[in-house]
Amino acid sequence: MKTPGKSRKASSSRRDFLKTTSGTLAGLSLAGGIARPAYTAEENTIKVALIGCGGRGTGAAVNALSTQGPTQLFAMADVFADRLDNSHGSLARQLAAKMDVPPERRFLGMDAFRKATDAVAPGGVVLLATPPAFRPQHVEYAVEKGCHVFMEKSMAVDAPGVRRILKAGEEAKKKNLKIAGGLMSRHYQPLEEAVEHIHEGIIGKVITAWAYREHGPVGFGRRREGESELAHQIRNYSCFTWVNGSFLLDWLIHNLDVCCWVKDAWPVSAQAQGGRQVRTEPDQLFDHYAVEYSFPDGTRLFAQGRHMNNCWGFFGDIIHGATGSAVLGEGIPHPRIFKGHDQTSENVIWRFDGTPRNQYQVEHDLLFQAIREDKPHNEAERCAYATLTGILGRMASESGQLITWEQALSSKLELAPGLDDYALDSEAPVKPDAEGRYPIAMPGVTKVL
């Protein structure tokens, strides 16, 4: 497959963004909806299905139901009854008037996503917020049934999954279906303006980009009584590589994506380190990563992730150009651009002036606006490539080898073969040893291609 030298910007420059939305940001109501033609008749109600009812999925449902025009949450699905019930209760307290989800449209099980999608198809919107391993099959099914899609990050956990997202994105274009991805930083106005200024040359050519996510340890829940091994791993998806793709992918993806957006390119290779130094939980997580990506022009992106107690913490991106620098990205609500590389207050040459809207809401506003106004809106390719960037870094970290973009994208390695046919009583892709500990990747030993 062809290596993309330039990123496909789903969120264009701030100037283009304003043109795309027809200047409607200036006319936003305090309720947060983008102004659109009057769609108030009952037959224009957009039915919504929530698939994956954890905290992020519930938040996405609130955003979807808060867009301009009539919407209705019509179906819900999860593998866990407690999560579905908690989400339904929370949404009912906030948005009862926009809900019609009787018990018969609250679906449980590994095939629940099909039932919820069928309930709103065709023409409905499915909100996909399950763990990332399941994203490719859920997106494929939604497109097959004629539904528009919001897919939360990450979009896959391995290269075969990335290729499925790319193919589903192309099928969606043929069917005039809209796909939005949960990389909401692309729709945060202060960041959009900062990136536009960098692309216009305010700091000269971008020489290096640094993506960080440094904070306390990721939690690990013990197996519940009576719960299958597979259910236990899905419930603790952040701790198992086959379900979430690793800390590097699922937790750093926003700032990896932002750095590639700033550079306007995707990496061509990566070499990396990673391991477990202090973590004692019996899961699969590395507790630190360090990845050096190379871009087509030879410049570099360095990504660093760590989740340990009592260590330096930072969540954001640092950009160095030939004549200046910037601090921005997810975790940096107030991006700043500096002359030179001494990032002091007296060297600030740009900061955002205004009150930004919530980027989580904006990404849904744009999706629903595109549906109502029949405008192109398909973020599948960009989101797939951002996902592959994280997968590339993980592959390099776990193997200790230099991995190229082409090698990563063409890899046939599936982290959970046969996942589409799993039931909750299926065998899990990884199993604990006699001491209850799960296999951990070993650089220099683990094969990733």
C-alpha positions in Angstrom: 0.0 0.0 0.0 1.1 3.5 -0.7 2.8 5.4 2.1 1.0 8.7 2.7 3.6 11.5 2.7 1.1 14.1 3.7 -1.7 13.9 6.2 -5.3 14.2 5.0 -6.6 17.1 7.1 -10.3 16.4 8.0 -10.3 19.6 9.9 -8.8 22.2 7.6 -7.4 25.6 8.5 -9.4 27.9 10.7 -10.3 30.0 7.6 -11.5 26.9 5.7 -13.3 25.7 8.7 -15.3 29.0 8.9 -16.1 28.7 5.2 -17.2 25.0 5.6 -19.6 25.9 8.4 -20.9 28.9 6.5 -20.0 31.3 9.2 -22.4 29.7 11.6 -20.1 29.6 14.6 -20.8 33.3 15.1 -24.5 32.5 15.4 -24.4 29.7 17.9 -27.0 29.7 20.6 -25.9 29.3 24.2 -27.3 25.8 24.1 -24.3 24.9 21.8 -25.9 23.9 18.6 -24.7 25.0 15.1 -27.4 27.0 13.2 -28.9 24.9 10.4 -32.0 25.1 8.2 -35.2 24.5 10.2 -35.6 20.8 10.7 -38.4 20.6 13.3 -40.9 18.3 11.8 -41.1 14.9 13.5 -40.2 13.0 10.3 -36.8 14.8 10.4 -35.9 13.3 13.7 -32.5 11.4 13.6 -32.5 8.2 15.5 -29.4 7.4 17.4 -28.0 4.1 18.7 -25.4 4.0 21.5 -23.1 1.0 21.3 -20.7 0.9 24.2 -22.3 2.4 27.3 -19.3 3.4 29.5 -18.4 6.9 30.4 -17.2 8.0 27.0 -20.1 6.4 25.2 -22.6 8.1 27.6 -20.8 11.4 27.0 -21.0 10.9 23.2 -24.7 10.3 23.5 -25.2 13.6 25.4 -23.3 15.4 22.7 -25.3 13.7 19.9 -28.6 14.5 21.5 -27.5 18.2 22.1 -27.0 18.9 18.4 -29.4 21.3 16.6 -32.5 19.6 15.2 -34.6 16.8 16.5 -32.7 13.7 17.7 -33.8 10.6 19.6 -31.8 8.0 21.4 -33.6 4.9 20.2 -31.4 1.9 21.1 -28.5 1.0 23.4 -26.1 -1.9 23.5 -23.4 -3.2 25.7 -22.0 -6.6 26.9 -22.5 -5.6 30.5 -25.9 -5.0 32.0 -24.6 -2.8 34.8 -23.0 -0.4 32.3 -26.0 -0.2 30.1 -28.3 0.4 33.1 -26.1 3.1 34.6 -25.8 4.8 31.2 -29.5 4.7 30.6 -30.2 6.1 34.1 -27.7 8.9 33.6 -29.0 9.9 30.2 -32.6 9.7 31.4 -31.8 12.2 34.2 -30.3 14.6 31.7 -32.2 14.2 28.4 -35.4 12.2 29.1 -37.4 14.1 26.5 -35.0 12.9 23.8 -35.0 9.2 24.8 -37.2 6.4 23.7 -35.3 3.3 24.7 -37.7 0.8 26.2 -36.3 -2.5 27.6 -36.8 -4.3 24.3 -34.3 -1.9 22.7 -31.6 -2.3 25.3 -29.5 -5.0 23.9 -26.9 -7.1 25.7 -24.2 -9.5 24.5 -21.4 -9.6 21.9 -24.0 -9.4 19.1 -25.9 -6.5 20.7 -24.3 -4.0 18.3 -26.1 -5.6 15.4 -29.5 -5.4 17.0 -29.0 -1.7 18.0 -27.7 -0.8 14.5 -30.7 -2.6 12.9 -33.0 -0.7 15.2 -32.0 2.7 13.7 -31.0 1.6 10.1 -31.0 2.9 7.5 -30.3 6.6 8.0 -29.7 6.6 11.7 -26.5 7.4 13.6 -24.6 4.8 15.5 -22.2 6.0 18.3 -19.5 3.4 18.6 -17.7 3.6 22.0 -16.8 0.0 22.8 -13.2 -0.9 23.4 -11.1 -0.3 20.2 -10.7 -4.0 19.3 -14.3 -4.1 18.2 -14.4 -0.9 16.2 -13.7 -2.3 12.7 -16.5 -4.9 12.7 -18.9 -2.4 14.2 -18.1 0.3 11.6 -18.3 -2.2 8.8 -21.8 -3.4 10.0 -23.1 0.2 10.4 -22.0 1.1 6.9 -23.4 -2.1 5.5 -26.8 -1.2 7.1 -26.8 2.4 5.8 -26.0 4.2 9.1 -23.9 7.2 9.7 -21.1 6.7 12.2 -19.4 8.3 15.1 -16.5 6.1 16.1 -14.6 6.9 19.3 -10.8 6.5 19.3 -8.9 4.3 18.9 -10.3 2.9 15.6 -8.4 -0.4 15.6 -5.7 -2.3 17.5 -3.8 -3.9 14.6 -3.1 -3.4 10.9 -5.8 -5.7 9.7 -8.3 -3.6 11.7 -6.9 -0.4 10.2 -7.4 -1.8 6.7 -11.0 -2.6 7.5 -11.6 0.9 8.7 -10.1 2.3 5.5 -12.3 0.0 3.4 -15.4 0.8 5.3 -14.6 4.5 4.9 -14.5 4.1 1.1 -17.8 2.2 1.2 -19.3 5.0 3.2 -18.3 7.5 0.6 -20.0 5.4 -2.1 -23.2 5.3 0.0 -23.1 9.0 0.9 -22.8 8.1 4.6 -21.0 10.3 7.1 -18.2 9.1 9.4 -16.8 11.2 12.3 -13.9 10.1 14.5 -13.3 10.8 18.2 -10.1 12.7 17.7 -11.8 15.8 18.9 -8.7 17.9 19.2 -9.0 18.5 15.4 -12.1 20.5 16.2 -10.8 22.6 19.1 -10.7 26.2 17.8 -7.6 27.4 19.7 -5.7 24.4 18.4 -7.0 24.9 14.9 -5.8 28.5 14.8 -2.4 27.5 16.3 -1.9 24.9 13.7 -3.0 27.3 10.9 -0.4 29.8 12.1 2.3 27.1 12.1 1.4 26.0 8.6 1.6 29.7 7.5 5.2 29.8 8.8 5.0 31.7 12.1 7.9 29.4 13.5 9.5 28.5 10.2 9.8 24.9 9.1 8.8 22.4 11.8 12.0 20.5 12.8 10.9 18.4 15.8 7.6 17.5 17.5 7.3 16.0 21.0 4.2 14.1 22.2 3.8 13.4 25.9 1.4 11.7 28.2 2.9 11.3 31.7 0.6 10.6 34.7 -0.3 8.1 37.4 -0.8 4.4 36.9 -3.7 2.9 34.9 -6.1 1.0 37.2 -6.6 -2.7 37.1 -9.8 -4.4 38.4 -9.8 -7.9 39.8 -11.9 -10.5 38.2 -15.5 -10.4 39.4 -17.1 -13.5 40.8 -18.8 -15.6 38.1 -17.3 -13.5 35.3 -15.7 -15.2 32.4 -12.1 -14.6 31.6 -13.0 -12.9 28.3 -15.5 -10.6 30.1 -12.9 -9.8 32.8 -10.4 -8.7 30.1 -13.0 -6.6 28.2 -14.1 -4.9 31.4 -10.4 -4.0 32.0 -9.7 -3.2 28.4 -7.1 -0.6 29.1 -4.9 -3.3 30.6 -4.9 -5.8 27.7 -3.2 -5.2 24.4 -5.6 -7.1 22.2 -8.5 -5.0 23.5 -7.1 -1.5 23.5 -3.9 -1.7 21.5 -1.6 -0.6 24.3 -1.2 2.5 26.5 0.9 4.1 23.6 -1.9 3.8 21.1 -5.1 4.4 23.1 -3.8 7.0 25.5 -1.3 8.9 23.4 -3.3 8.8 20.1 -4.6 12.4 20.4 -1.2 14.0 20.7 0.4 11.7 18.1 -2.4 12.9 15.8 -1.8 16.5 16.7 1.9 16.3 16.0 1.3 14.7 12.6 -1.3 17.4 11.9 1.2 20.1 12.7 3.8 18.4 10.5 1.2 17.8 7.8 2.6 14.3 7.3 2.5 10.7 8.6 5.7 9.0 9.8 7.6 6.6 7.5 9.2 4.6 10.3 9.7 4.2 14.0 12.2 2.8 16.5 11.4 2.6 20.1 11.8 1.4 23.7 9.4 0.3 26.3 8.9 -2.0 29.3 7.7 -2.5 32.8 9.8 -1.1 35.6 7.5 -0.5 38.6 4.1 -1.9 37.6 3.1 -5.0 39.7 -0.5 -5.6 38.4 -0.7 -8.9 36.6 -1.8 -7.4 33.2 0.0 -6.7 29.9 0.8 -3.0 30.2 4.2 -1.5 29.7 4.5 1.3 32.2 6.8 3.4 29.9 7.3 4.1 26.2 9.8 6.1 24.2 9.3 6.2 20.4 11.2 8.0 17.7 9.3 8.5 14.5 10.8 9.7 11.3 8.9 11.8 8.7 9.4 11.7 5.0 11.6 14.8 5.1 13.9 13.3 7.7 12.6 15.3 10.7 11.5 13.5 13.8 8.6 13.1 16.2 9.4 11.8 19.7 6.6 10.3 21.7 6.9 9.6 25.5 4.3 7.8 27.6 4.5 6.8 31.2 2.0 5.9 33.9 3.8 5.8 37.3 3.3 7.4 40.7 5.5 10.2 42.0 7.0 11.1 38.6 7.1 14.2 36.4 3.8 14.7 34.7 2.9 16.4 31.4 0.1 16.0 28.9 0.7 17.9 25.6 2.9 18.5 22.6 6.0 20.6 22.2 6.8 21.8 18.7 10.1 23.3 17.5 10.4 25.2 14.3 13.4 26.9 12.6 12.6 30.2 14.2 10.2 29.5 17.1 8.3 26.9 19.1 4.8 26.1 20.4 3.1 24.3 23.3 -0.2 22.8 22.3 -2.2 19.6 21.9 -4.6 17.6 23.9 -4.1 18.5 27.6 -3.1 22.1 26.7 -6.4 24.1 26.8 -4.5 27.4 26.1 -2.0 26.8 23.3 0.8 29.3 22.8 3.4 30.1 20.2 6.8 31.6 21.0 9.6 33.4 19.2 12.7 31.2 19.6 12.8 28.2 21.9 12.9 29.8 25.3 9.2 29.4 26.1 8.8 32.3 28.5 5.8 34.7 28.8 7.8 37.6 27.2 8.5 35.4 24.1 4.8 34.6 23.4 3.9 35.8 19.9 0.4 34.2 19.7 -2.3 32.9 22.0 -6.0 32.4 21.3 -8.2 35.3 21.9 -11.8 34.3 22.7 -13.9 31.7 24.3 -13.7 28.3 22.6 -16.5 25.8 22.3 -16.3 22.3 23.7 -14.6 20.2 21.1 -16.5 17.1 22.1 -19.7 18.9 21.2 -18.3 20.5 18.0 -17.3 17.1 16.5 -21.0 16.0 16.9 -22.4 19.3 15.7 -20.4 18.9 12.5 -21.5 15.3 11.9 -25.1 16.0 12.4 -24.9 19.2 10.4 -23.4 17.2 7.5 -26.2 14.7 7.7 -29.0 17.3 7.7 -27.4 19.4 5.0 -26.1 16.4 3.0 -22.5 17.6 3.0 -19.4 15.4 2.7 -18.0 14.4 6.1 -15.7 11.4 6.3 -12.9 11.2 8.8 -12.2 7.5 8.3 -8.9 7.7 6.5 -7.3 10.3 8.8 -8.5 8.5 11.9 -7.2 5.2 10.5 -3.8 6.7 9.8 -3.6 8.3 13.3 -4.4 4.8 14.7 -1.7 3.2 12.6 0.8 5.8 13.9 0.1 4.5 17.4 0.2 0.9 16.3 3.6 1.5 14.5 5.0 2.9 17.7 3.8 -0.1 19.7 5.2 -2.5 17.2 8.6 -0.9 17.4 8.4 -0.7 21.2 7.4 -4.3 21.7 9.8 -5.8 19.2 12.8 -3.5 19.7 13.1 -3.3 15.9 12.9 -0.4 13.4 9.5 -0.8 11.7 8.5 1.1 8.6 5.0 2.4 7.9 4.7 0.0 4.9 5.6 -2.9 7.1 3.1 -1.9 9.8 0.2 -1.2 7.4 0.7 -4.5 5.5 1.1 -6.6 8.6 -1.2 -9.6 8.8 -0.8 -10.0 12.6 -4.2 -10.0 14.3 -4.1 -9.6 18.1 -7.4 -11.5 18.5 -8.0 -13.8 15.5 -11.6 -14.6 15.0 -12.9 -11.8 17.2 -16.0 -11.2 15.0 -17.3 -14.6 16.1 -16.6 -14.3 19.8 -19.3 -14.8 22.5 -18.8 -13.9 26.2 -18.0 -17.5 27.0 -15.4 -17.8 24.2 -11.8 -18.4 25.2 -9.8 -15.1 25.6 -7.0 -14.4 23.2 -4.5 -14.3 26.1 -4.6 -16.4 29.2 -3.0 -16.0 32.7 -0.3 -18.4 33.8 -0.5 -20.5 37.0 0.2 -17.4 39.1 -2.5 -15.4 37.4 -0.1 -13.2 35.3 -0.6 -12.4 31.7 2.1 -12.5 28.9 4.1 -9.3 28.4 5.9 -8.3 25.2 9.7 -8.6 25.4 11.8 -6.3 23.1 14.2 -8.4 21.0 12.0 -11.5 21.4 8.4 -10.5 20.5 7.5 -10.8 16.8 5.2 -8.1 15.5 5.3 -8.8 11.7 
